[in-house]
Amino acid sequence: MNDYVLLKTVHILSSTLLFGTGLGTAFFMWFTYRSGRVEAIAVATRLAVRADLLFTTPAVIVQPLSGYLLMRLMHFDLHTPWLQAAGLLYLFTGACWLPVVWLQWRVRDMAAVALRDGTSLPPLCHRYMRTWFVLGWPAFIAVVLVFWLMVAKPALWA
């Protein structure tokens, strides 16, 4: 296997892991939260946080590294418009993702306390979940656009 095939495989697998884990945890966390069942919410948020640590975070690191190495190997100019757009969208996604991670940790902690004490989730938890939901959409759209840019490599501006 040559360097290009290895790097491209790593890049594609890490993007799949990043996108799939994000979409999967968002789906289960949101619909579990909507159930209102504190025990289920405590489990789902705990596992979402764990999935981010085990899968999403390494993929977030591997993506730009493997992308940069591929760019160098393929002799792409860093100033290529579709690469610049993809990089900006990636940074935008990260700017949405970091608060989402923080919110997940807080919701996880609040759900654990509510479960332990046999109480309902506090109003702050509901506010955090609404914010978490809202931040997820632009990040999701940005990642889809990055996929499109990587595949289409369109001429955007000159």
C-alpha beads as a LAMMPS data file, in Angstrom:
LAMMPS data file: protein, C-alpha beads

158 atoms
157 bonds

1 atom types
1 bond types

-500.0 500.0 xlo xhi
-500.0 500.0 ylo yhi
-500.0 500.0 zlo zhi

Masses

1 110.0

Atoms # bond

1 1 1 0.000 0.000 0.000
2 1 1 1.464 3.351 -0.974
3 1 1 1.422 6.518 1.150
4 1 1 -1.455 8.088 -0.772
5 1 1 -3.763 5.096 -0.357
6 1 1 -2.892 4.764 3.339
7 1 1 -3.427 8.475 4.053
8 1 1 -6.639 8.652 2.070
9 1 1 -7.962 5.565 3.861
10 1 1 -7.134 7.088 7.256
11 1 1 -8.704 10.406 6.206
12 1 1 -11.913 8.771 4.963
13 1 1 -12.205 6.466 7.973
14 1 1 -11.665 9.300 10.447
15 1 1 -14.207 11.507 8.646
16 1 1 -16.674 8.625 8.736
17 1 1 -16.023 8.126 12.431
18 1 1 -16.384 11.846 13.104
19 1 1 -19.620 12.212 11.145
20 1 1 -21.137 8.905 12.216
21 1 1 -20.395 9.300 15.895
22 1 1 -21.671 12.877 15.874
23 1 1 -24.883 11.980 14.079
24 1 1 -25.443 8.839 16.137
25 1 1 -24.895 10.431 19.521
26 1 1 -26.989 13.454 18.537
27 1 1 -29.867 11.195 17.468
28 1 1 -29.865 9.057 20.602
29 1 1 -29.201 11.899 22.989
30 1 1 -31.957 14.135 21.563
31 1 1 -34.637 11.473 21.388
32 1 1 -33.716 10.106 24.797
33 1 1 -33.921 13.621 26.212
34 1 1 -37.337 14.087 24.560
35 1 1 -38.565 10.964 26.376
36 1 1 -38.221 12.811 29.683
37 1 1 -36.977 9.663 31.416
38 1 1 -34.223 10.836 33.753
39 1 1 -32.625 7.387 34.035
40 1 1 -32.401 7.028 30.245
41 1 1 -31.119 10.604 29.867
42 1 1 -28.402 9.948 32.454
43 1 1 -27.251 6.865 30.535
44 1 1 -27.458 8.476 27.078
45 1 1 -25.564 11.616 28.077
46 1 1 -22.893 9.607 29.901
47 1 1 -22.379 7.472 26.785
48 1 1 -22.430 10.487 24.442
49 1 1 -19.649 12.099 26.461
50 1 1 -17.708 8.827 26.392
51 1 1 -18.193 8.483 22.617
52 1 1 -16.876 12.011 22.102
53 1 1 -13.777 11.210 24.137
54 1 1 -13.116 7.836 22.511
55 1 1 -14.120 8.458 18.904
56 1 1 -14.896 12.064 18.017
57 1 1 -11.896 13.742 19.642
58 1 1 -9.275 11.478 17.995
59 1 1 -11.037 11.924 14.638
60 1 1 -11.078 15.709 15.115
61 1 1 -7.283 15.543 15.497
62 1 1 -6.637 13.046 12.684
63 1 1 -8.750 14.906 10.113
64 1 1 -6.639 18.053 9.696
65 1 1 -3.376 16.109 10.046
66 1 1 -4.247 13.539 7.406
67 1 1 -5.831 16.242 5.249
68 1 1 -2.694 18.369 5.384
69 1 1 -0.475 15.400 4.553
70 1 1 -2.739 14.460 1.638
71 1 1 -2.664 18.041 0.425
72 1 1 1.150 18.015 0.483
73 1 1 1.352 14.597 -1.157
74 1 1 -1.037 15.672 -3.938
75 1 1 0.775 19.030 -4.371
76 1 1 -2.365 21.055 -3.704
77 1 1 -1.812 24.713 -2.972
78 1 1 -3.025 25.764 0.481
79 1 1 -4.680 28.727 -1.245
80 1 1 -6.904 26.510 -3.395
81 1 1 -10.409 27.942 -2.889
82 1 1 -12.235 24.682 -2.137
83 1 1 -9.530 23.750 0.406
84 1 1 -9.811 27.150 2.053
85 1 1 -13.606 26.819 2.205
86 1 1 -13.313 23.305 3.655
87 1 1 -10.843 24.530 6.271
88 1 1 -13.078 27.419 7.285
89 1 1 -16.107 25.131 7.514
90 1 1 -14.076 22.683 9.615
91 1 1 -13.113 25.492 12.010
92 1 1 -16.738 26.657 12.100
93 1 1 -17.844 23.115 12.947
94 1 1 -15.307 23.018 15.755
95 1 1 -16.578 26.352 17.057
96 1 1 -20.047 24.752 17.308
97 1 1 -18.751 21.424 18.627
98 1 1 -16.723 22.745 21.576
99 1 1 -19.721 24.342 23.321
100 1 1 -21.781 21.242 22.489
101 1 1 -19.231 19.072 24.317
102 1 1 -19.331 21.391 27.332
103 1 1 -23.145 21.340 27.303
104 1 1 -23.172 17.521 27.097
105 1 1 -20.921 17.309 30.149
106 1 1 -23.181 19.674 32.104
107 1 1 -26.362 17.826 31.082
108 1 1 -24.709 14.507 31.954
109 1 1 -23.859 15.826 35.417
110 1 1 -27.331 17.309 35.997
111 1 1 -29.009 14.074 34.870
112 1 1 -26.792 12.025 37.207
113 1 1 -27.722 14.265 40.160
114 1 1 -31.441 14.164 39.272
115 1 1 -31.299 10.371 39.011
116 1 1 -29.453 10.042 42.323
117 1 1 -31.841 12.411 44.120
118 1 1 -34.999 11.136 42.412
119 1 1 -35.848 14.602 41.064
120 1 1 -36.693 16.095 37.696
121 1 1 -34.105 17.713 35.488
122 1 1 -33.563 21.366 36.432
123 1 1 -34.713 24.169 34.073
124 1 1 -31.065 24.926 33.240
125 1 1 -30.753 21.426 31.790
126 1 1 -33.617 22.104 29.384
127 1 1 -32.029 25.396 28.328
128 1 1 -28.717 23.615 27.745
129 1 1 -30.407 20.953 25.630
130 1 1 -32.134 23.565 23.458
131 1 1 -28.806 25.305 22.906
132 1 1 -27.132 21.935 22.209
133 1 1 -29.822 21.160 19.612
134 1 1 -29.529 24.552 17.910
135 1 1 -25.715 24.359 17.697
136 1 1 -25.879 20.910 16.147
137 1 1 -27.640 21.999 12.971
138 1 1 -25.092 24.469 11.570
139 1 1 -22.299 22.043 12.474
140 1 1 -24.086 19.202 10.670
141 1 1 -24.664 21.342 7.557
142 1 1 -21.043 22.515 7.590
143 1 1 -19.751 18.933 7.715
144 1 1 -22.000 17.947 4.795
145 1 1 -20.604 20.909 2.848
146 1 1 -17.046 19.812 3.672
147 1 1 -17.838 16.347 2.289
148 1 1 -19.198 17.967 -0.871
149 1 1 -16.116 20.161 -1.244
150 1 1 -13.798 17.172 -0.805
151 1 1 -15.640 15.189 -3.474
152 1 1 -16.507 17.925 -5.998
153 1 1 -13.394 20.130 -5.582
154 1 1 -15.276 22.993 -7.252
155 1 1 -13.743 26.205 -8.562
156 1 1 -15.220 28.697 -6.087
157 1 1 -13.378 31.956 -6.618
158 1 1 -10.225 33.014 -8.376

Bonds

1 1 1 2
2 1 2 3
3 1 3 4
4 1 4 5
5 1 5 6
6 1 6 7
7 1 7 8
8 1 8 9
9 1 9 10
10 1 10 11
11 1 11 12
12 1 12 13
13 1 13 14
14 1 14 15
15 1 15 16
16 1 16 17
17 1 17 18
18 1 18 19
19 1 19 20
20 1 20 21
21 1 21 22
22 1 22 23
23 1 23 24
24 1 24 25
25 1 25 26
26 1 26 27
27 1 27 28
28 1 28 29
29 1 29 30
30 1 30 31
31 1 31 32
32 1 32 33
33 1 33 34
34 1 34 35
35 1 35 36
36 1 36 37
37 1 37 38
38 1 38 39
39 1 39 40
40 1 40 41
41 1 41 42
42 1 42 43
43 1 43 44
44 1 44 45
45 1 45 46
46 1 46 47
47 1 47 48
48 1 48 49
49 1 49 50
50 1 50 51
51 1 51 52
52 1 52 53
53 1 53 54
54 1 54 55
55 1 55 56
56 1 56 57
57 1 57 58
58 1 58 59
59 1 59 60
60 1 60 61
61 1 61 62
62 1 62 63
63 1 63 64
64 1 64 65
65 1 65 66
66 1 66 67
67 1 67 68
68 1 68 69
69 1 69 70
70 1 70 71
71 1 71 72
72 1 72 73
73 1 73 74
74 1 74 75
75 1 75 76
76 1 76 77
77 1 77 78
78 1 78 79
79 1 79 80
80 1 80 81
81 1 81 82
82 1 82 83
83 1 83 84
84 1 84 85
85 1 85 86
86 1 86 87
87 1 87 88
88 1 88 89
89 1 89 90
90 1 90 91
91 1 91 92
92 1 92 93
93 1 93 94
94 1 94 95
95 1 95 96
96 1 96 97
97 1 97 98
98 1 98 99
99 1 99 100
100 1 100 101
101 1 101 102
102 1 102 103
103 1 103 104
104 1 104 105
105 1 105 106
106 1 106 107
107 1 107 108
108 1 108 109
109 1 109 110
110 1 110 111
111 1 111 112
112 1 112 113
113 1 113 114
114 1 114 115
115 1 115 116
116 1 116 117
117 1 117 118
118 1 118 119
119 1 119 120
120 1 120 121
121 1 121 122
122 1 122 123
123 1 123 124
124 1 124 125
125 1 125 126
126 1 126 127
127 1 127 128
128 1 128 129
129 1 129 130
130 1 130 131
131 1 131 132
132 1 132 133
133 1 133 134
134 1 134 135
135 1 135 136
136 1 136 137
137 1 137 138
138 1 138 139
139 1 139 140
140 1 140 141
141 1 141 142
142 1 142 143
143 1 143 144
144 1 144 145
145 1 145 146
146 1 146 147
147 1 147 148
148 1 148 149
149 1 149 150
150 1 150 151
151 1 151 152
152 1 152 153
153 1 153 154
154 1 154 155
155 1 155 156
156 1 156 157
157 1 157 158
